């Protein structure tokens, strides 16, 4: 279905049909002055206008509103319904009307049914969209009727967590756990499929399910056809007070879980990245057209609460968000608290060369099969005490452990941080040449799908890299869920991304940032955070830095680390509790009639 504008209709000739196919006007034209010429069969419409992307025919008492436009420029059909002013006596000959552009593209003589088939297809698409809208209305009206009844019955605050990316579950895990142990909350988790850049179809729900299962998180699996809204029925049947979604990117989730579809409940959002470190990277040519993608996408506008990292984000929202930050609550990021707490629970997925076949390898298998490592944490309400510490060998008696974390913004059309295309050959050669190091590749979840989907490498190059990397004894790939134990067990990180610039500093270890030199600018927070990393231009410089560190030199960026940690953790160990308390207080304020409405 397409959006209609004035240029589509001015000077264009149309045919108007009733619902039974009768021709009501054979040559109807919309003049630029707003007049309507050529209406026949006693219809009294004299004016036209575009309102809310719909073409409307007007007279004093009645409107024909063509809300559904199907086709392309030069070939489109519109379907209208009639709205009569209250008390109007005018009678129209049809319940709905079809307006067809007369300049439809010519049909090849040998295929006289092509146009008819095209129109049938487009009409089916239009009515399919209307059917989905009606289904949503039915679902929500049913929910409202149930809520009216449930208002008289006191129950726990029900929060549904919609999880499409197990890789970023860290941001919500502690919030979920906090609710589990609160007497007044009822948290429910559902897993759904996802679609990342470079992918055309929704999939990977099985990965989400496996990650949640390994984390000991009970959940519903929603795996219906993403094009249908059946799964939305289940969500509405749960009658949630609050719904958490993991990201603001509508492309990533099926339509049934888009912001407009789930706003029957109060939408909450904890940013999946640790901190907003860069300037808004979608600045428009005209200031009035500017949209801050960090805090003012349509998703953000639907949110009842957004839980921000610190006051800087709140202050930016005062000028950059449509709601002027009214739905933003500063709590710190629960993900950072969790990473900090897990630093005493290291787990490295590669065995030491001299202990292959020993108990250490069994521990390695545990790391690979349970990416959440929740069994290392005590059950019960969260605190800042760590669980059992894994016994670690001295660094000089084992290989030096490096985490390589490349970003997916490799095509220079977006953030432009990613350097994988420039670095993969050198990183592979380094691992092949030096058996005294081990490298765990921790890619952004969208990196490989983007490389394959957009053919950023040839199939032969990509296959060569993956097969060679997987075959080396001192390299592996870790994707999936919680990576805190991996970072805790490492000795250093090399990254070209954004989030890890902040997250890895929580572990107070050497951090190397391969700077593309082309990325969007850091904001003031990012400028402070990047000081805690050692910026280099390429892999050769990264190798030189690692060798100096291994040789006993101090990390020169460590002097900035204390200031960075204060910035990252405004409420150390308390973010999840503050999120839960903010929801509790917000609902109480609503009940008292003193909360704002989003």
C-alpha positions in Angstrom: 0.0 0.0 0.0 1.4 3.4 -0.9 1.1 7.0 0.5 -0.8 9.4 -1.8 0.3 13.0 -2.3 -1.0 16.0 -4.3 1.2 15.4 -7.3 -0.3 12.0 -7.8 -3.8 13.4 -8.4 -3.6 16.9 -9.8 -4.2 16.8 -13.6 -4.8 13.0 -13.5 -8.0 11.6 -15.0 -9.9 8.9 -13.1 -12.8 6.6 -13.5 -15.2 6.3 -10.5 -17.0 3.0 -9.9 -19.6 1.9 -7.4 -19.2 -1.3 -5.4 -21.2 -3.2 -7.9 -18.9 -2.1 -10.8 -21.2 0.5 -12.3 -19.4 3.5 -13.9 -20.3 6.7 -12.0 -17.9 8.9 -13.9 -15.7 8.2 -16.9 -13.5 11.3 -16.8 -13.0 12.7 -13.3 -10.3 15.3 -12.7 -8.8 17.0 -9.6 -7.9 20.6 -10.3 -5.0 22.3 -8.5 -7.4 24.9 -7.0 -9.2 22.1 -5.1 -12.1 21.9 -7.4 -13.5 18.5 -8.7 -14.6 18.3 -12.3 -16.4 15.6 -14.2 -18.6 13.9 -11.6 -21.8 12.4 -13.1 -24.7 10.3 -11.9 -26.0 12.9 -9.5 -23.1 12.9 -7.1 -22.7 16.4 -5.6 -19.1 16.5 -4.6 -17.4 19.7 -5.7 -14.1 19.9 -3.8 -11.1 17.6 -3.1 -8.3 17.6 -0.5 -5.5 15.4 0.8 -5.9 14.7 4.5 -3.7 12.3 6.5 -2.3 10.8 3.2 -5.9 10.1 2.0 -7.8 11.7 -0.9 -11.2 13.1 0.1 -14.1 14.3 -2.0 -16.2 16.9 -0.2 -19.5 18.6 -0.1 -21.3 20.3 2.8 -22.6 17.2 4.4 -20.6 14.2 3.1 -17.1 13.0 2.5 -15.7 10.2 0.4 -12.4 9.2 2.0 -10.1 7.1 -0.2 -8.0 5.6 2.5 -6.4 2.7 0.7 -4.2 3.4 -2.3 -2.7 0.4 -4.1 -0.3 0.4 -7.1 2.5 2.6 -8.2 2.8 6.1 -9.8 1.1 5.9 -13.1 -1.0 2.9 -12.2 -3.0 3.0 -9.0 -6.5 2.3 -7.6 -8.2 3.8 -4.6 -10.9 2.5 -2.4 -13.2 4.9 -0.5 -15.8 4.7 2.3 -18.4 7.4 2.9 -18.7 9.6 6.0 -22.0 11.6 6.4 -22.4 14.5 8.7 -24.8 13.8 11.5 -28.3 14.7 10.4 -27.5 14.7 6.6 -30.3 13.3 4.5 -28.2 12.7 1.3 -28.4 9.2 0.1 -25.4 7.8 -1.9 -25.8 4.9 -4.4 -23.0 2.7 -3.0 -21.5 1.7 0.4 -18.0 2.1 -1.0 -16.4 3.4 -4.2 -13.4 2.5 -6.4 -11.4 5.3 -8.1 -9.1 4.0 -10.9 -6.5 6.1 -12.7 -7.3 6.2 -16.4 -3.7 6.3 -17.5 -3.0 2.8 -16.4 0.1 1.2 -18.0 -0.7 -0.4 -21.3 -1.3 -4.1 -21.4 0.5 -6.3 -23.9 -2.0 -7.7 -26.4 -0.8 -11.3 -25.9 -1.6 -11.1 -22.2 -5.0 -9.3 -21.9 -5.5 -10.6 -18.3 -2.3 -9.1 -16.9 -3.9 -5.9 -15.8 -6.9 -7.7 -14.2 -4.5 -10.0 -12.3 -2.4 -7.1 -11.2 -5.4 -5.2 -9.9 -6.7 -8.3 -8.2 -3.4 -8.8 -6.5 -3.2 -5.1 -5.4 -6.8 -5.2 -4.2 -6.1 -8.4 -2.2 -3.1 -6.6 -0.6 -5.2 -3.6 0.3 -7.9 -5.7 1.9 -5.4 -7.9 3.6 -4.0 -4.7 5.3 -7.6 -3.7 6.3 -8.1 -7.2 7.7 -5.0 -6.8 9.9 -6.2 -3.5 11.2 -9.6 -4.9 12.0 -8.0 -7.8 13.8 -6.0 -5.4 15.9 -9.1 -3.5 16.8 -10.9 -6.7 17.7 -8.0 -7.8 19.9 -7.7 -4.5 21.7 -11.4 -4.1 22.3 -11.5 -7.6 23.8 -8.5 -6.6 26.0 -10.2 -3.4 27.1 -13.3 -5.3 28.2 -11.3 -7.7 30.2 -9.3 -4.8 31.8 -12.6 -3.1 32.9 -13.4 -6.3 34.8 -9.9 -6.8 36.2 -9.8 -3.3 37.7 -12.1 -4.6 40.4 -9.7 -7.5 41.2 -6.4 -6.7 42.7 -3.5 -8.7 41.1 0.2 -8.5 40.7 1.8 -6.1 38.1 2.2 -8.3 35.0 5.3 -7.5 32.9 5.9 -9.3 29.6 9.4 -9.3 28.2 9.5 -9.8 24.4 12.9 -11.2 23.5 14.2 -11.4 20.0 17.9 -11.0 20.7 19.5 -13.3 23.3 22.7 -11.4 22.7 21.3 -8.3 24.5 19.2 -10.1 27.2 21.9 -8.9 29.6 20.1 -5.5 29.7 16.9 -7.0 31.1 18.0 -10.1 32.9 18.5 -8.4 36.3 15.2 -6.6 35.9 13.4 -9.9 35.3 15.2 -11.5 38.3 14.3 -8.5 40.5 10.6 -8.9 39.5 10.7 -12.6 40.2 11.6 -12.0 43.8 9.2 -9.1 44.3 5.8 -10.0 45.8 3.9 -7.5 43.7 5.3 -8.4 40.2 4.5 -11.2 37.8 7.2 -11.3 35.0 6.6 -13.4 31.9 9.1 -13.9 29.1 8.3 -14.7 25.4 10.8 -15.6 22.7 10.1 -14.4 19.1 12.0 -14.6 15.7 14.1 -11.7 14.5 15.5 -10.2 11.3 18.8 -8.3 11.3 20.3 -6.1 8.5 21.2 -8.3 5.5 18.4 -10.8 6.3 15.1 -11.0 4.4 13.3 -13.4 6.6 12.5 -13.8 10.3 14.3 -16.6 12.1 16.6 -17.4 15.0 13.9 -18.0 17.6 15.5 -21.3 18.3 18.7 -19.4 19.3 16.7 -17.2 21.6 14.9 -20.1 23.1 18.1 -22.0 23.7 19.8 -19.0 25.4 16.8 -18.4 27.7 16.6 -22.1 28.5 20.3 -22.2 29.4 19.7 -19.1 31.6 17.0 -20.9 33.5 14.4 -18.4 32.3 10.9 -20.1 31.7 9.3 -18.6 28.6 6.6 -19.0 25.9 7.8 -19.6 22.4 6.0 -17.5 19.7 6.8 -19.0 16.3 3.7 -18.4 14.2 3.9 -16.9 10.7 5.4 -13.4 11.2 3.0 -12.0 8.6 0.1 -12.9 10.8 -1.0 -11.4 14.1 -1.9 -14.7 15.9 0.9 -14.3 18.4 -0.3 -10.8 19.3 -3.5 -12.5 20.5 -1.5 -14.5 23.0 0.3 -11.4 24.3 -3.1 -9.7 24.8 -4.6 -12.7 26.5 -1.8 -12.4 29.1 -3.3 -9.0 29.9 0.1 -7.3 30.6 0.3 -4.0 32.5 3.8 -3.5 31.0 5.7 -4.8 28.0 9.4 -4.6 27.6 10.9 -4.7 24.1 14.7 -5.0 23.5 15.3 -2.4 20.8 13.7 0.5 18.9 14.4 -0.9 15.5 11.0 -1.9 13.9 12.8 -3.8 11.1 14.1 -6.4 13.6 10.8 -7.7 14.9 7.6 -9.1 13.2 4.7 -6.6 12.7 2.8 -8.2 15.5 5.3 -6.9 18.0 5.8 -3.4 16.4 5.3 -0.4 18.7 1.9 0.4 17.3 0.8 -3.2 17.8 1.8 -3.5 21.4 0.9 0.0 22.7 -2.3 -1.4 24.2 0.0 -1.9 27.3 2.6 0.4 28.8 5.8 -0.1 26.7 9.1 0.1 28.6 12.6 0.2 27.2 16.1 -0.4 28.7 18.7 0.5 26.0 20.4 -2.6 24.8 23.7 -0.8 24.4 25.6 0.3 27.5 25.8 4.0 26.8 24.9 6.6 24.1 28.4 7.6 23.1 28.0 9.2 19.7 26.2 12.2 18.2 22.9 11.6 16.6 23.9 10.2 13.2 20.7 10.9 11.3 20.8 14.6 11.1 18.5 16.1 8.5 19.3 18.9 6.1 16.5 21.0 7.6 16.4 21.4 11.4 12.6 20.9 11.5 13.0 17.5 9.8 15.7 16.3 12.3 14.9 13.1 14.2 17.1 11.9 17.0 17.2 8.1 16.4 18.6 7.5 19.9 15.5 8.9 21.8 12.9 10.0 19.3 12.0 7.3 16.9 8.3 6.3 16.7 9.1 3.4 19.1 10.4 5.9 21.7 7.3 8.0 21.4 5.1 5.0 22.2 7.1 4.2 25.3 5.6 4.8 28.7 9.0 4.7 30.3 12.5 4.8 28.9 15.2 4.0 31.5 18.2 6.1 30.8 21.9 5.6 31.6 22.4 9.0 33.3 21.3 12.7 33.5 23.1 13.6 30.2 20.6 11.5 28.2 17.7 13.1 30.1 19.0 16.6 29.4 19.4 15.8 25.7 15.9 14.6 25.5 14.6 18.0 26.7 15.5 19.4 23.3 15.6 16.3 21.0 12.6 14.3 21.9 9.0 15.1 21.0 7.9 14.3 24.6 10.7 16.5 26.0 11.9 13.6 28.1 8.7 13.3 30.0 8.8 9.5 29.6 12.5 9.2 30.6 13.6 8.0 34.1 17.3 8.0 35.0 18.2 4.6 36.6 21.6 3.7 35.2 21.9 0.6 33.0 21.3 -2.8 34.5 23.5 -4.4 31.9 26.6 -2.6 33.3 25.8 -3.6 36.9 25.5 -7.2 35.7 28.8 -7.1 33.8 30.6 -5.5 36.8 29.1 -8.2 39.1 30.2 -11.0 36.9 33.9 -10.0 36.7 34.8 -12.5 39.4 33.3 -15.4 37.4 35.7 -15.9 34.4 35.2 -18.6 31.9 37.3 -18.9 28.7 36.1 -21.1 25.8 39.5 -22.3 24.7 41.6 -24.9 26.6 45.2 -24.2 27.5 47.4 -26.2 25.1 49.1 -28.3 27.9 45.8 -29.4 29.6 43.8 -30.7 26.6 41.8 -33.7 27.9 42.0 -32.6 31.5 39.3 -31.1 33.9 40.0 -27.7 32.4 38.6 -28.8 29.1 35.4 -30.0 30.8 35.0 -26.6 32.3 35.5 -25.1 28.8 32.7 -27.3 27.5 30.5 -25.9 30.2 31.3 -22.4 29.1 30.4 -23.1 25.5 27.1 -24.9 26.3 25.9 -22.5 28.9 26.5 -18.9 27.7 24.6 -17.4 30.6 26.6 -18.9 33.4 23.8 -18.2 35.8 24.7 -21.2 37.9 27.6 -19.2 39.1 25.2 -16.7 40.7 23.3 -17.3 43.9 19.5 -17.5 43.7 17.4 -14.9 45.4 17.3 -11.1 45.2 20.2 -9.5 43.5 23.2 -8.2 45.4 26.7 -7.1 44.6 28.4 -10.2 45.9 29.9 -12.5 43.3 29.5 -16.3 43.1 32.3 -18.9 43.2 35.4 -17.7 41.5 36.9 -19.9 38.8 40.5 -20.8 39.6 42.7 -19.0 37.2 46.3 -19.8 36.1 48.9 -16.9 36.2 48.9 -15.0 32.9 52.5 -15.8 32.2 51.9 -19.6 32.3 49.2 -19.7 29.7 48.5 -18.1 26.3 47.6 -14.4 26.3 43.8 -14.1 25.9 42.3 -11.6 23.5 38.7 -10.8 22.7 38.2 -9.4 19.2 34.9 -7.6 18.9 34.2 -6.1 15.4 31.1 -4.0 14.8 28.6 -4.4 11.9 28.7 -0.8 10.6 31.1 -1.7 7.8 29.4 -0.1 4.7 30.0 3.6 5.6 26.3 4.4 5.3 25.5 4.5 9.0 27.8 4.8 12.1 30.9 3.8 10.0 32.8 2.3 13.0 33.2 -1.2 11.5 36.7 -2.2 10.3 36.2 -5.9 9.7 36.7 -5.7 5.9 40.1 -4.0 6.5 41.3 -6.2 9.4 40.1 -9.8 9.0 43.1 -10.9 6.9 45.7 -9.5 9.4 43.8 -10.8 12.4 43.8 -14.3 10.8 47.5 -14.1 10.0 48.3 -13.0 13.6 46.5 -15.9 15.0 48.3 -18.3 12.6 51.7 -16.9 13.3 51.6 -16.6 17.1 50.5 -19.6 19.1 51.2 -17.8 22.4 48.0 -15.9 22.0 44.3 -17.1 21.9 41.7 -15.0 20.2 37.9 -15.3 20.7 36.0 -13.5 18.0 32.9 -11.9 19.5 31.2 -10.3 16.5 28.2 -7.9 16.6 25.1 -10.1 16.1 24.4 -8.5 12.8 27.9 -8.6 11.4 28.0 -11.9 9.6 24.4 -11.6 8.3 25.3 -8.2 6.8 28.5 -9.5 5.2 26.6 -12.4 3.6 23.3 -10.6 2.8 25.0 -7.5 1.3 27.9 -9.5 -0.2 30.5 -7.3 1.5 33.0 -10.2 1.0 32.9 -12.7 -1.9 31.4 -16.1 -0.9 34.9 -17.6 -1.4 36.6 -15.0 0.9 33.9 -15.4 3.6 34.1 -19.2 3.5 37.9 -19.1 3.6 37.9 -16.9 6.7 35.3 -18.9 8.7 36.7 -22.3 7.8 40.3 -21.2 8.6 39.4 -19.4 11.8 37.4 -22.4 13.0 40.2 -24.8 12.3 42.9 -23.0 14.3 43.6 -24.4 17.8 44.0 -20.9 19.3 40.9 -19.2 17.9 37.1 -19.6 18.2 33.9 -17.6 17.7 31.5 -16.9 20.5 28.0 -15.5 19.7 24.7 -15.9 21.5 24.0 -14.8 25.0 25.8 -13.5 28.1 29.4 -12.7 27.4 30.4 -11.3 30.8 32.3 -14.4 31.8 34.2 -14.3 28.5 35.3 -10.7 29.2 36.2 -11.5 32.8 38.5 -14.3 31.6 40.3 -12.3 28.9 43.5 -10.3 29.2 42.7 -7.6 26.6 40.1 -6.6 24.0 40.5 -5.3 20.4 37.3 -3.6 19.1 36.2 -1.2 16.5 32.7 -0.9 17.9 30.8 1.4 20.2 29.2 -0.5 23.1 32.4 -2.4 24.1 34.3 0.9 24.4 32.2 1.4 27.6 31.5 -2.1 28.7 35.0 -3.6 28.6 36.3 -0.8 30.8 34.3 -2.2 33.7 36.8 -5.1 33.8 39.8 -2.6 34.1 41.9 -4.4 31.5 43.8 -3.1 28.4 41.4 -2.0 25.6 42.4 -1.4 22.1 40.2 0.7 19.8 40.8 0.4 16.0 39.6 3.8 14.9 38.1 3.9 11.3 38.8 7.6 11.1 35.4 7.9 9.4 32.9 7.2 12.1 30.3 9.7 13.3 31.6 12.0 16.0 31.6 11.1 19.7 29.4 13.1 22.0 30.9 14.6 25.2 30.3 11.3 27.0 31.9 9.4 24.3 34.9 11.7 24.2 35.5 11.0 27.9 34.9 7.2 27.5 37.2 6.8 24.6 40.1 8.2 26.7 40.0 4.9 28.6 40.9 3.0 25.4 44.1 2.9 23.4 43.3 4.2 19.9 45.2 2.7 16.9 44.7 2.9 13.2 45.2 -0.8 12.1 46.0 -4.3 13.3 49.8 -3.7 13.1 49.5 -1.0 15.7 47.2 -3.2 17.8 49.8 -6.0 17.8 52.6 -3.6 18.8 50.5 -2.4 21.7 49.6 -5.9 22.9 53.3 -6.9 22.7 54.3 -3.9 24.9 51.6 -4.9 27.5 52.8 -8.5 27.5 56.3 -7.2 27.9 55.3 -5.5 31.2 54.5 -2.0 30.2 51.6 -0.3 32.0 48.3 0.5 30.2 48.6 4.2 29.5 44.8 4.6 29.3 44.2 3.2 32.8 44.7 6.6 34.3 41.3 7.6 32.9 39.5 4.6 34.1 38.2 5.8 37.4 36.5 8.8 35.9 34.9 6.5 33.2 33.6 4.1 35.8 31.9 6.9 37.8 30.3 8.0 34.5 29.1 4.5 33.6 27.8 3.5 37.1 25.9 6.5 38.6 24.1 4.0 40.9 26.4 1.0 41.3 24.5 -2.2 41.8 21.1 -0.6 42.0 19.9 0.0 38.4 17.6 -3.1 38.2 16.0 -2.2 41.5 15.5 1.4 40.4 13.8 0.2 37.2 11.4 -2.0 39.1 10.7 0.8 41.6 10.1 3.3 38.9 7.4 1.0 37.3 5.8 0.5 40.7 5.7 4.2 41.4 4.5 5.1 37.9 1.5 2.7 38.1 0.7 4.0 41.6 0.8 7.6 40.3 -1.6 6.6 37.5 -4.0 5.1 40.0 -3.9 8.3 41.9 -4.6 10.2 38.7 -1.4 12.3 38.8 0.7 10.6 36.1 1.1 11.9 32.5 -0.3 9.9 29.6 1.9 8.9 26.7 
